[in-house]
Amino acid sequence: MSKKVVITGGNRGVGFALVSKFLAEGFLVMVTTRTGEIAIQHPNLEVVQLDVTSAASIHTAVSEIKEKFKTINFLINNAGVGLDLDQNHPEIDVVKATFETNVFGLLNFTESCLDLIVDGGTIYNISSVMGMLNRDKIVPNATAYRMSKSALNMYTKTLSARLEVRNISVNSIHPGWVKTDMGGDDADITPEFSAQRIFELYLKKLPTGTFWAAENQIQLNW
Ligand SMILES: NC(=O)c1ccc[n+]([C@@H]2O[C@H](COP(=O)([O-])OP(=O)(O)OC[C@H]3O[C@@H](n4cnc5c(N)ncnc54)[C@H](OP(=O)(O)O)[C@@H]3O)[C@@H](O)[C@H]2O)c1
């Protein structure tokens, strides 16, 4: 039987490439988008409307996922914002808005999906090396974005410990510097290559509670 993957924020960028990749690999794909629409059609593709900052939207989306999929093998929390990537001075409203999506929204959606995820399943939180604490030198930009990805990484760690009893693996994944609206045109790799490498990580069955760079398939030290 085909495995079922839920991918958030799949209408563009890395998420869209992940949708195409998992369809090509024979998965049943449930993609979430803020409009409830996506530019492609496929017999194995379902689309559901989801804004992770809205509790009501999460509630409706999870009900729909339950109705259509019953269970989830793999949840990829890809949706995210980079609101201050070009800013050196944090503005509190920007910090709050960033956390609403990258941390609180992601956590709320994930917690609402936990009953649907099968024992032995997988959760990938798409994080970033920009959230790493273990770096000698940090460029002083993107305070909100960096803090949000650090917080997300701690969620990965605590959730992985909590879900060990169900053998659910939880990982943070850095997708690479990717040519998307967020990554910009100067980025290193295409969304398709990033999705390919994320899929290869999935095949490796990563140890739970670990952080990986997709592009070169190496483990990161948080
Ligand atoms: N690109 C890079 O170089 C890079 C590097 C490291 C990590 N990442 C991470 O990789 C992930 C994907 O990045 P990307 O470059 O593909 O970004 P992107 O092109 O800007 O796409 C972001 C996606 O997230 C969705 N989204 C934003 N806010 C949302 C919300 N409140 N509820 C639901 N969906 C929401 C967007 O939907 P709309 O279209 O409706 O806005 C869009 O589908 C992000 O978590 C990002 O932090 C990216």
PDBQT file of the ligand as one rigid body, heavy atoms in Angstrom, charges set to zero:
ROOT
HETATM    1  N1  LIG A 301      15.072  28.749   0.487  1.00  0.00    +0.000 N 
HETATM    2  C1  LIG A 301      16.090  28.563   1.313  1.00  0.00    +0.000 C 
HETATM    3  O1  LIG A 301      17.261  28.844   0.958  1.00  0.00    +0.000 OA
HETATM    4  C2  LIG A 301      15.880  27.956   2.671  1.00  0.00    +0.000 A 
HETATM    5  C3  LIG A 301      17.011  27.745   3.476  1.00  0.00    +0.000 A 
HETATM    6  C4  LIG A 301      16.838  27.174   4.734  1.00  0.00    +0.000 A 
HETATM    7  C5  LIG A 301      15.573  26.827   5.159  1.00  0.00    +0.000 A 
HETATM    8  N2  LIG A 301      14.483  27.074   4.379  1.00  0.00    +0.000 N 
HETATM    9  C6  LIG A 301      13.163  26.688   4.893  1.00  0.00    +0.000 C 
HETATM   10  O2  LIG A 301      12.527  25.861   3.936  1.00  0.00    +0.000 OA
HETATM   11  C7  LIG A 301      11.093  26.022   4.023  1.00  0.00    +0.000 C 
HETATM   12  C8  LIG A 301      10.555  26.350   2.639  1.00  0.00    +0.000 C 
HETATM   13  O3  LIG A 301      11.204  27.544   2.202  1.00  0.00    +0.000 OA
HETATM   14  P1  LIG A 301      11.037  28.119   0.728  1.00  0.00    +0.000 P 
HETATM   15  O4  LIG A 301      12.323  28.710   0.379  1.00  0.00    +0.000 OA
HETATM   16  O5  LIG A 301      10.376  27.132  -0.156  1.00  0.00    +0.000 OA
HETATM   17  O6  LIG A 301      10.014  29.336   1.040  1.00  0.00    +0.000 OA
HETATM   18  P2  LIG A 301       8.926  30.064   0.115  1.00  0.00    +0.000 P 
HETATM   19  O7  LIG A 301       9.214  29.849  -1.322  1.00  0.00    +0.000 OA
HETATM   20  O8  LIG A 301       8.826  31.433   0.654  1.00  0.00    +0.000 OA
HETATM   21  O9  LIG A 301       7.557  29.238   0.463  1.00  0.00    +0.000 OA
HETATM   22  C9  LIG A 301       7.072  29.263   1.751  1.00  0.00    +0.000 C 
HETATM   23  C10 LIG A 301       5.813  28.422   1.819  1.00  0.00    +0.000 C 
HETATM   24  O10 LIG A 301       5.296  28.501   3.160  1.00  0.00    +0.000 OA
HETATM   25  C11 LIG A 301       3.922  28.862   3.088  1.00  0.00    +0.000 C 
HETATM   26  N3  LIG A 301       3.475  29.586   4.265  1.00  0.00    +0.000 N 
HETATM   27  C12 LIG A 301       3.960  30.756   4.752  1.00  0.00    +0.000 A 
HETATM   28  N4  LIG A 301       3.239  31.143   5.822  1.00  0.00    +0.000 NA
HETATM   29  C13 LIG A 301       2.301  30.184   6.022  1.00  0.00    +0.000 A 
HETATM   30  C14 LIG A 301       1.246  30.014   6.953  1.00  0.00    +0.000 A 
HETATM   31  N5  LIG A 301       0.983  30.928   7.917  1.00  0.00    +0.000 N 
HETATM   32  N6  LIG A 301       0.467  28.908   6.877  1.00  0.00    +0.000 NA
HETATM   33  C15 LIG A 301       0.692  27.991   5.930  1.00  0.00    +0.000 A 
HETATM   34  N7  LIG A 301       1.654  28.098   4.978  1.00  0.00    +0.000 NA
HETATM   35  C16 LIG A 301       2.443  29.194   5.036  1.00  0.00    +0.000 A 
HETATM   36  C17 LIG A 301       3.841  29.737   1.840  1.00  0.00    +0.000 C 
HETATM   37  O11 LIG A 301       2.493  29.873   1.426  1.00  0.00    +0.000 OA
HETATM   38  P3  LIG A 301       2.023  31.189   0.558  1.00  0.00    +0.000 P 
HETATM   39  O12 LIG A 301       2.412  30.915  -0.860  1.00  0.00    +0.000 OA
HETATM   40  O13 LIG A 301       0.561  31.226   0.777  1.00  0.00    +0.000 OA
HETATM   41  O14 LIG A 301       2.738  32.377   1.133  1.00  0.00    +0.000 OA
HETATM   42  C18 LIG A 301       4.702  28.926   0.887  1.00  0.00    +0.000 C 
HETATM   43  O15 LIG A 301       3.979  27.827   0.381  1.00  0.00    +0.000 OA
HETATM   44  C19 LIG A 301      10.862  27.125   5.058  1.00  0.00    +0.000 C 
HETATM   45  O16 LIG A 301      10.566  26.546   6.310  1.00  0.00    +0.000 OA
HETATM   46  C20 LIG A 301      12.203  27.835   5.119  1.00  0.00    +0.000 C 
HETATM   47  O17 LIG A 301      12.423  28.472   6.356  1.00  0.00    +0.000 OA
HETATM   48  C21 LIG A 301      14.609  27.628   3.150  1.00  0.00    +0.000 A 
ENDROOT
TORSDOF 0
